[in-house]
Amino acid sequence: MATAAMLAGKARPKDMKSRGQHLLTNPRILDCIVRTSNIKSDDTVLEIGPGTGNLTLELLEAAKNVVAVEIDNRMVEILRKRTSERGFNDRLNIISGDALKTDFPEFNLVVANIPYNISSPLLAKLVYGVKTNPFRSATLLLQKEFARRLLAKPGDSEFNRLAVNVTLVAEVEFVMDVSKRDFVPCPKVDSSVIKIYPKSEIPNVDLNEWWAFTRTCFSKKNKTLGATFKQKKKLIELMNLSDSGKFLENDTSSSMTSFRGEIMRLLECGGFSDKRPIKLGNDDLLCLLSLFNEAGIFFHDRAKNKDTFDTAFDACDDLL
């Protein structure tokens, strides 16, 4: 019987690297991922980027069905052959296509070795698309550095907009690190397994407004908010998006002065003027956004507002 490494070799490692695909070949790690996923016998599991099927075969041993989304037709052929040899074809639904452009069928769990080059948009599609595709948890194998950013907490040097936006709607848990030597072709960096649990309830906030707000705050995450909101370019942008009638005067410079003064007042009143985004949790950020919005200051063009989970991941490239 062909080994996982041999099958990976048939899939042209150079082509796989260009797609960010690295096949996990260590049986111990594969088994640990499946056990960590807590798959029930009646579950349908979504796997993204199954490659030659090393993880897929393990998932099919535990789940009722597996939906595998694979963009590489050569991988699809190998996957079909391997699952057919094991008698699993009737429980495997292979979707040949781009996971970012595919409408996923119903599933309960996500278990996947995510291609490195689509980690951010795919994660956004999953966690912000949960109303359309509800799931219990996602067990994901990601590039270690990306996973560390995702797991970062307020005050950590790595704390960032990725962590802020994901933890608004989900809980993130570290599982284990995985050596680069456990993959074919061998990547340049190690990986980590993390587990994501969608929150049953999320804050009542306009998502588009939230994303635009966090983009502004974390553009310079180590600067004080007072310094960030004094920038003329940012003030002009916000004036154009906000209820400018409250601040508009005949003299443009006077309008700008009035607008800047209102922002500084809000920051001072909320105790945020000297705070830095890198040290603020979601509760603090939600409080600040509420202060701005109540004062008629907005960060997103409300004329373009969709504000639904059904369409949230349309802008996923800008979320993280």
C-alpha positions as CSV (number, residue, x, y, z in Angstrom):
1,M,0.0,0.0,0.0
2,A,1.3,3.5,-0.9
3,T,2.3,5.6,2.1
4,A,1.1,9.1,2.6
5,A,4.5,10.5,1.7
6,M,4.5,8.6,-1.5
7,L,1.1,9.8,-2.5
8,A,2.2,13.4,-1.6
9,G,5.1,12.9,-4.0
10,K,2.7,12.2,-6.9
11,A,1.0,15.5,-6.3
12,R,4.1,17.6,-7.4
13,P,5.5,19.3,-4.3
14,K,6.4,22.5,-6.3
15,D,2.8,23.0,-7.4
16,M,1.6,22.3,-3.8
17,K,4.0,25.0,-2.4
18,S,2.7,27.6,-4.8
19,R,-0.8,27.0,-3.4
20,G,0.4,27.0,0.2
21,Q,-0.5,23.3,0.5
22,H,1.6,21.1,2.8
23,L,0.3,17.6,3.4
24,L,0.4,16.3,7.0
25,T,1.9,12.8,7.1
26,N,2.5,12.1,10.8
27,P,-0.1,9.5,11.8
28,R,0.2,10.5,15.5
29,I,-0.7,14.1,14.7
30,L,-3.5,13.1,12.4
31,D,-5.0,10.9,15.1
32,C,-4.6,13.6,17.7
33,I,-6.4,16.1,15.5
34,V,-9.3,13.7,15.0
35,R,-9.6,13.0,18.7
36,T,-9.4,16.7,19.6
37,S,-12.3,17.4,17.2
38,N,-14.7,15.3,19.3
39,I,-16.5,13.9,16.2
40,K,-19.9,12.2,16.8
41,S,-21.0,9.3,14.7
42,D,-23.8,11.3,13.2
43,D,-21.6,14.4,12.3
44,T,-21.0,15.8,8.9
45,V,-17.4,17.2,8.8
46,L,-16.2,20.0,6.5
47,E,-12.6,19.6,5.4
48,I,-10.9,22.3,3.4
49,G,-7.9,21.4,1.3
50,P,-7.9,17.6,1.9
51,G,-5.0,17.1,-0.5
52,T,-4.3,13.3,-1.0
53,G,-6.7,12.4,1.9
54,N,-4.4,11.6,4.8
55,L,-6.7,13.4,7.2
56,T,-9.9,12.6,5.2
57,L,-9.5,8.9,5.8
58,E,-9.2,9.4,9.5
59,L,-12.3,11.6,9.5
60,L,-14.3,9.1,7.6
61,E,-13.6,6.5,10.2
62,A,-15.2,8.7,12.9
63,A,-17.9,10.8,11.1
64,K,-21.1,10.0,9.3
65,N,-20.1,12.1,6.3
66,V,-17.3,14.3,5.1
67,V,-17.5,17.2,2.7
68,A,-14.1,17.8,1.2
69,V,-13.4,21.0,-0.8
70,E,-10.3,20.8,-3.0
71,I,-9.1,23.1,-5.7
72,D,-6.5,20.9,-7.3
73,N,-8.0,18.3,-9.7
74,R,-5.0,16.0,-9.4
75,M,-5.5,15.9,-5.6
76,V,-9.2,15.1,-6.2
77,E,-8.2,12.1,-8.4
78,I,-5.9,10.7,-5.7
79,L,-8.5,11.4,-3.0
80,R,-11.2,9.5,-4.9
81,K,-9.0,6.6,-5.5
82,R,-7.9,6.2,-1.9
83,T,-11.4,6.6,-0.4
84,S,-12.8,4.1,-3.0
85,E,-10.2,1.5,-2.0
86,R,-11.4,1.9,1.6
87,G,-15.1,1.8,0.6
88,F,-15.8,5.3,1.8
89,N,-17.1,6.9,-1.4
90,D,-20.8,6.8,-0.4
91,R,-19.9,9.0,2.7
92,L,-17.6,11.4,1.0
93,N,-18.8,14.5,-0.9
94,I,-15.9,16.0,-2.8
95,I,-16.4,19.6,-4.1
96,S,-13.8,20.5,-6.7
97,G,-13.3,24.2,-6.4
98,D,-12.1,27.3,-4.5
99,A,-13.2,27.1,-0.9
100,L,-13.4,30.9,-0.8
101,K,-15.9,31.0,-3.6
102,T,-17.8,27.8,-2.7
103,D,-21.2,27.8,-1.0
104,F,-20.7,25.1,1.7
105,P,-23.5,22.5,2.2
106,E,-24.7,21.8,5.8
107,F,-22.0,20.6,8.2
108,N,-21.6,20.2,12.0
109,L,-17.8,20.5,12.4
110,V,-14.8,21.9,10.5
111,V,-11.5,19.9,10.7
112,A,-8.8,21.0,8.3
113,N,-5.2,21.6,7.4
114,I,-5.7,25.1,6.0
115,P,-3.5,26.1,3.0
116,Y,-1.3,28.9,4.3
117,N,-2.2,31.4,1.6
118,I,-5.9,31.5,2.4
119,S,-5.8,31.3,6.2
120,S,-7.2,34.8,6.9
121,P,-10.1,35.0,4.4
122,L,-11.1,31.4,5.0
123,L,-11.2,31.9,8.8
124,A,-13.3,35.1,8.3
125,K,-15.7,33.2,6.0
126,L,-16.2,30.5,8.7
127,V,-16.6,32.6,11.8
128,Y,-18.6,35.4,10.2
129,G,-20.7,33.1,8.1
130,V,-21.9,31.1,11.0
131,K,-25.5,32.2,10.6
132,T,-25.6,30.7,7.2
133,N,-23.4,27.7,8.1
134,P,-23.7,27.1,11.8
135,F,-21.2,24.6,13.2
136,R,-20.2,23.3,16.7
137,S,-16.4,23.9,16.4
138,A,-13.5,24.1,14.0
139,T,-10.2,22.3,14.6
140,L,-7.7,23.9,12.3
141,L,-4.0,23.3,11.5
142,L,-2.5,26.7,10.8
143,Q,0.9,28.3,10.3
144,K,2.3,28.8,13.8
145,E,2.9,32.5,13.6
146,F,-0.7,33.0,12.3
147,A,-2.0,30.9,15.2
148,R,0.0,32.9,17.7
149,R,-1.5,36.1,16.4
150,L,-5.0,34.6,16.6
151,L,-4.4,33.5,20.2
152,A,-2.9,36.8,21.4
153,K,-4.5,38.6,24.3
154,P,-4.7,42.4,25.2
155,G,-1.3,43.5,26.4
156,D,0.7,40.9,24.4
157,S,3.2,42.3,21.9
158,E,1.4,40.2,19.2
159,F,-2.1,41.4,20.0
160,N,-3.7,42.6,16.8
161,R,-6.8,43.2,14.8
162,L,-7.0,39.5,13.8
163,A,-7.5,38.5,17.4
164,V,-10.0,41.3,18.1
165,N,-12.2,40.6,15.1
166,V,-12.2,36.8,15.5
167,T,-12.8,36.8,19.3
168,L,-15.8,39.1,18.8
169,V,-17.7,36.1,17.5
170,A,-15.7,33.1,18.6
171,E,-13.6,31.5,21.4
172,V,-10.1,30.4,20.4
173,E,-8.2,27.5,22.1
174,F,-4.7,26.3,21.6
175,V,-4.3,22.6,21.1
176,M,-0.6,21.8,20.1
177,D,2.3,22.7,18.0
178,V,3.3,20.6,14.9
179,S,6.8,20.4,13.5
180,K,7.5,21.4,9.9
181,R,9.1,18.0,9.5
182,D,5.7,16.4,9.7
183,F,4.7,17.7,6.3
184,V,5.4,17.0,2.7
185,P,6.7,19.2,1.1
186,C,8.4,20.5,4.2
187,P,7.4,24.1,4.8
188,K,9.8,26.8,6.1
189,V,7.9,27.2,9.4
190,D,6.2,25.1,12.1
191,S,2.4,24.9,12.5
192,S,-0.1,24.9,15.3
193,V,-3.5,23.2,15.9
194,I,-6.1,25.5,17.3
195,K,-9.8,25.0,18.1
196,I,-12.5,27.6,17.5
197,Y,-16.0,27.7,19.1
198,P,-18.6,30.1,17.6
199,K,-20.2,32.2,20.3
200,S,-23.9,31.5,20.8
201,E,-24.4,35.3,21.4
202,I,-22.4,38.2,20.0
203,P,-22.5,41.9,20.8
204,N,-25.3,43.9,19.2
205,V,-22.9,45.9,16.9
206,D,-23.0,46.8,13.2
207,L,-20.3,44.5,11.9
208,N,-19.2,46.8,9.0
209,E,-18.9,49.6,11.5
210,W,-16.9,47.4,13.8
211,W,-14.5,46.3,11.1
212,A,-13.8,49.9,10.0
213,F,-13.4,51.0,13.6
214,T,-10.8,48.3,14.4
215,R,-9.0,49.0,11.2
216,T,-8.6,52.6,12.3
217,C,-7.6,51.8,15.9
218,F,-5.1,49.1,15.0
219,S,-3.4,50.9,12.1
220,K,-1.0,52.1,14.8
221,K,-1.7,49.7,17.6
222,N,1.1,51.0,19.9
223,K,0.1,54.7,19.5
224,T,-2.3,56.3,22.0
225,L,-5.8,56.7,20.7
226,G,-5.4,60.5,21.3
227,A,-2.5,60.6,18.8
228,T,-4.3,58.3,16.3
229,F,-7.4,60.5,16.1
230,K,-5.4,63.8,15.8
231,Q,-4.2,62.8,12.3
232,K,-5.7,65.3,9.7
233,K,-6.2,62.6,7.1
234,K,-8.2,60.4,9.5
235,L,-10.2,63.4,10.7
236,I,-11.2,64.3,7.1
237,E,-12.2,60.7,6.4
238,L,-14.3,60.5,9.5
239,M,-16.0,63.9,8.9
240,N,-17.1,62.6,5.5
241,L,-18.6,59.5,7.0
242,S,-20.2,61.1,10.1
243,D,-23.2,63.3,10.8
244,S,-21.2,66.2,9.5
245,G,-24.0,68.7,10.0
246,K,-23.3,68.7,13.7
247,F,-19.8,70.0,13.0
248,L,-20.1,71.8,9.7
249,E,-19.5,75.5,9.7
250,N,-18.9,78.0,6.9
251,D,-15.2,77.9,7.6
252,T,-13.7,74.5,6.8
253,S,-10.9,74.9,9.2
254,S,-13.4,75.8,12.0
255,S,-15.4,72.7,11.1
256,M,-12.3,70.6,11.4
257,T,-11.4,72.2,14.7
258,S,-14.9,71.5,16.0
259,F,-14.8,67.9,14.9
260,R,-11.4,67.3,16.4
261,G,-12.5,68.9,19.6
262,E,-15.6,66.5,19.8
263,I,-13.4,63.5,19.3
264,M,-10.9,64.6,21.9
265,R,-13.7,65.3,24.3
266,L,-15.2,61.8,23.8
267,L,-11.8,60.1,24.3
268,E,-11.2,62.1,27.5
269,C,-14.7,61.5,28.9
270,G,-14.3,57.7,28.3
271,G,-10.8,57.6,29.7
272,F,-9.4,56.5,26.3
273,S,-7.2,59.4,25.3
274,D,-3.9,57.9,26.6
275,K,-4.9,54.2,26.0
276,R,-3.3,52.1,23.3
277,P,-5.3,49.6,21.2
278,I,-2.8,46.9,21.9
279,K,-3.9,46.9,25.6
280,L,-7.7,47.1,25.0
281,G,-10.1,44.2,25.0
282,N,-13.3,43.9,23.0
283,D,-15.4,45.3,25.9
284,D,-13.3,48.5,25.9
285,L,-13.4,48.8,22.2
286,L,-17.1,48.3,22.0
287,C,-17.6,50.9,24.6
288,L,-15.5,53.4,22.7
289,L,-17.3,52.7,19.4
290,S,-20.6,53.2,21.1
291,L,-19.4,56.6,22.4
292,F,-18.5,57.7,18.9
293,N,-21.7,56.4,17.3
294,E,-23.9,58.0,19.9
295,A,-22.2,61.3,19.1
296,G,-22.8,60.9,15.4
297,I,-19.3,59.9,14.5
298,F,-19.1,56.8,12.2
299,F,-16.3,54.8,10.6
300,H,-18.2,53.0,7.8
301,D,-20.2,54.4,4.8
302,R,-23.7,53.5,6.0
303,A,-25.1,53.9,2.5
304,K,-23.2,50.7,1.7
305,N,-24.1,48.9,4.9
306,K,-25.1,45.2,4.6
307,D,-24.7,44.3,8.3
308,T,-25.7,40.7,8.0
309,F,-23.8,37.5,8.7
310,D,-25.1,36.2,5.3
311,T,-22.9,38.7,3.5
312,A,-20.3,39.5,6.1
313,F,-17.5,37.5,4.6
314,D,-17.9,39.4,1.2
315,A,-15.3,41.8,2.7
316,C,-13.3,39.1,4.5
317,D,-10.0,40.3,2.9
318,D,-10.3,43.4,5.0
319,L,-11.3,41.9,8.3
320,L,-8.0,40.5,9.6
